[in-house]
Amino acid sequence: MQAKVTSTKNRDPFELVYYEGCIDKEDAFTRERYLKTGMGKRYLKNRLKRFLSLTG
């Protein structure tokens, strides 16, 4: 697969480690906005830390 985003094209290939599905675009935008806040980043960090400790 060819990288299309300039800011990340030199850092591929990527490995998907976390995924969330949303019902519609509005839900996705709201969730993304939350995850980019301080509390959202903390939530993801803790979630991934727990997940990665279980798989490692």
TALIN-V534611 format. One record per helix or strand of 2 or more residues. SS is the DSSP state (alpha for helix, beta for strand). FROM is the first residue (numbers start at 0). TO is the last residue. If there is no record, write none. Layout:
BEGIN
ss->SS from->FROM to->TO
ss->SS from->FROM to->TO
END
This chain:
BEGIN
ss->alpha from->8 to->10
ss->alpha from->24 to->34
ss->alpha from->37 to->54
END
